[in-house]
Structures are given as structure tokens and as C-alpha cells.
Amino acid sequence: MRPEELRELGELLYDHCGIRLQAELSYVFERRLQPRLQLLALPSFGAYARYLRHHPEGSAELEAAVELLTTNETYFFREPNQLRAFSDELLPSLSQERAAERRLRIWSAGCSTGEECYTIAILLLRSGLFGGWQTEVFGSDISRRVIASARRAEYSASALRATDDELRRIYFETRGARFAPREAVRALVSFGRQNLLEAPGLRGVGQMDVIFCRNVMIYFDLAARRRVLESFLELLAPGGYLLLGHSESLINVTADFELVHLRNDVVYRKPARGKASP
Ligand SMILES: C[S@@+](CC[C@H](N)C(=O)[O-])C[C@H]1O[C@@H](n2cnc3c(N)ncnc32)[C@H](O)[C@@H]1O
């Protein structure tokens, strides 16, 4: 891939989904996208970029490219300290704060194949705090392929490598060598395809009490992170929580969220009224 081709393709992808093609990884992109060039009988990456931009099938092809370039690694009960903070501290306080409405909505933004959503649903059930409430876990991702797999909800043993045996027994059924969350877990969860950089599309998601967006924005640059965080601020209920991956922080990104120190972790929160002071 020539530098100008990388630049052109990079711009297209960045504008579409916030992912930056880094020059030092151009050989990875080249290897992943090469089969598309062959399939479309295009002679070069420059021709591929022009196809994406101008061909009537260009936007469908852009989706195919995104499928090949995104990183979808995930598993059940990832980042246990944060999940402990969520179930031991955030869920009890949300059960009080939302007691009048008896409704709790949680969004896993960039959920990949769904393990994070089913993990959250298991923690909700296990807390025993929300019987008779309207509780929903919504998972979204830019990739149609992972959303289809999340809906199928059948997982290999390696997806449960961090799940303890008791939880596995209670909340999963076995299907041959594979594992599926039980119906009570699945009933809380729904999925949709969403590009986090398309703010108008996100409005349909509705107001959320908690947003998990873990290990998604690490692939975005500052401007794309800020755009996504603006959407989160709009969609979170006042006092709602934002949980990022353990290597992610909002320092030098935005001052719109408050930092909340819990016993096991720190999380972000939309101020209950107005904006946080910088
Ligand atoms: C590494 S996975 C993280 C999965 C899960 N949140 C976790 O922490 O285990 C990152 C996911 O973000 C999704 N993603 C990347 N860019 C996106 C965008 N612009 N909108 C929505 N999802 C995106 C990818 O398709 C991928 O499935």
C-alpha cells in the first residue's frame, strides 16, 4: 500500500467509524483487505478507495472493510474489579436512585459478540435487587457479523475462561461443547447495529442509566472520542454512570463527567444537574 493510498483509505475509514489506520500497521490492513481487492477485481488500494467513495455499492463495501479491520476480542466477566464495583456499589445505589420508576436501562456500546451484555444481565439477576423492575441491557456494535453472533449466543469454553464454575452452572446451559446463557439471562438483553460516530442514529437508543464502553475508544483519536462522549452525555440520565476499559481515562478528553471513587474502582458519572466544573 503506497503512503497516499493509506492516507486516502485511512480518511474514509476514520470519517466512517473513528478508527485510525496507523502507518506502522499498514501491512496488517493490507493483508486483511487484499481479499476484497481480489473479489472486486481492483488493481490497487487507490482503486479500492475510489470504489468505496464513488461506486453505488461503496457504502456496503465500507461495511465489509470495517468487519475486517475491527478488533472484536472479548469474553465473559472481563475486568473483574470493575464488575465487582458495578455489582457491589453501583447496582445498590441505582436500586435506590431509580426506585420511583422501577426501571433500569444499561447500554453496552461496542459489545462485540455479546459476552459483556450477558455478563451484565447475570450481575443484575444475581444482585436480587430488581425483581419486578423493567430492566434492559442493550448491546450495540458497528459490525453486523458480531451482532448476529451475539444474538445466536452460543460460546466456546474459552469465552468463559474468566467465569467461575458456580456462575457457569447457574446461568449457562451446555450445548455439546458450547455454552449458552439461560433464557432468564437472554430475556434481559437485546442487540442492534449502531455506529457510535453517527450521533443522529444513536438518539433512537433512548436514555440510559449506565453506559459500558470498554475497549472501544482505544482505537479512536481524540476528536472521535470527544464526539462519542458528547453522545454519551446526551443519552445518559442525570446521575447516570459511564464505565470505560481499565486502560482508558477521560483526562485531557473532556471535563463533562465527574470522577466517582468507589472502593474497587473509579467510574465516571454525568452530573445530576448541569455540567461538571472543569
Ligand atoms: C475489543 S471489542 C470490545 C468488546 C467489549 N466491550 C469488551 O470490552 O470486551 C471493540 C468493539 O468495538 C466495535 N467498534 C469499533 N468501532 C466502532 C464504532 N464506530 N461504533 C460501534 N462499535 C465500534 C468493534 O466492532 C468491536 O466489536
The ligand as an SDF file (V2000), in Angstrom:
LIG
                    3D

 27 29  0  0  0  0  0  0  0  0999 V2000
  -12.3400   -5.0460   21.5540 C   0  0  0  0  0  0  0  0  0  0  0  0
  -14.0840   -5.0430   21.2810 S   0  0  0  0  0  0  0  0  0  0  0  0
  -14.6560   -4.6780   22.9240 C   0  0  0  0  0  0  0  0  0  0  0  0
  -15.7770   -5.5910   23.3730 C   0  0  0  0  0  0  0  0  0  0  0  0
  -16.2490   -5.3870   24.8100 C   0  0  0  0  0  0  0  0  0  0  0  0
  -16.7270   -4.0480   25.0270 N   0  0  0  0  0  0  0  0  0  0  0  0
  -15.1630   -5.7400   25.7930 C   0  0  0  0  0  0  0  0  0  0  0  0
  -14.5750   -4.8370   26.4010 O   0  0  0  0  0  0  0  0  0  0  0  0
  -14.8630   -6.9170   25.9740 O   0  0  0  0  0  0  0  0  0  0  0  0
  -14.3150   -3.4880   20.4080 C   0  0  0  0  0  0  0  0  0  0  0  0
  -15.6160   -3.4310   19.6130 C   0  0  0  0  0  0  0  0  0  0  0  0
  -15.8660   -2.0740   19.2390 O   0  0  0  0  0  0  0  0  0  0  0  0
  -16.5180   -2.0870   17.9840 C   0  0  0  0  0  0  0  0  0  0  0  0
  -16.4190   -0.7660   17.3260 N   0  0  0  0  0  0  0  0  0  0  0  0
  -15.3340   -0.1860   16.7770 C   0  0  0  0  0  0  0  0  0  0  0  0
  -15.6460    0.9930   16.2370 N   0  0  0  0  0  0  0  0  0  0  0  0
  -16.9740    1.1820   16.4650 C   0  0  0  0  0  0  0  0  0  0  0  0
  -17.8890    2.2270   16.1310 C   0  0  0  0  0  0  0  0  0  0  0  0
  -17.5050    3.3250   15.4730 N   0  0  0  0  0  0  0  0  0  0  0  0
  -19.1720    2.0810   16.5330 N   0  0  0  0  0  0  0  0  0  0  0  0
  -19.5620    0.9670   17.2070 C   0  0  0  0  0  0  0  0  0  0  0  0
  -18.7540   -0.0440   17.5310 N   0  0  0  0  0  0  0  0  0  0  0  0
  -17.4660    0.0630   17.1750 C   0  0  0  0  0  0  0  0  0  0  0  0
  -15.8060   -3.1970   17.2260 C   0  0  0  0  0  0  0  0  0  0  0  0
  -16.5630   -3.6960   16.1370 O   0  0  0  0  0  0  0  0  0  0  0  0
  -15.5550   -4.2310   18.3250 C   0  0  0  0  0  0  0  0  0  0  0  0
  -16.5160   -5.2500   18.3190 O   0  0  0  0  0  0  0  0  0  0  0  0
  1  2  1  0
  2  3  1  0
  2 10  1  0
  3  4  1  0
  4  5  1  0
  5  6  1  0
  5  7  1  0
  7  8  2  0
  7  9  1  0
 10 11  1  0
 11 12  1  0
 11 26  1  0
 12 13  1  0
 13 14  1  0
 13 24  1  0
 14 15  1  0
 14 23  1  0
 15 16  2  0
 16 17  1  0
 17 18  1  0
 17 23  2  0
 18 19  1  0
 18 20  2  0
 20 21  1  0
 21 22  2  0
 22 23  1  0
 24 25  1  0
 24 26  1  0
 26 27  1  0
M  CHG  2   2   1   9  -1
M  END
$$$$
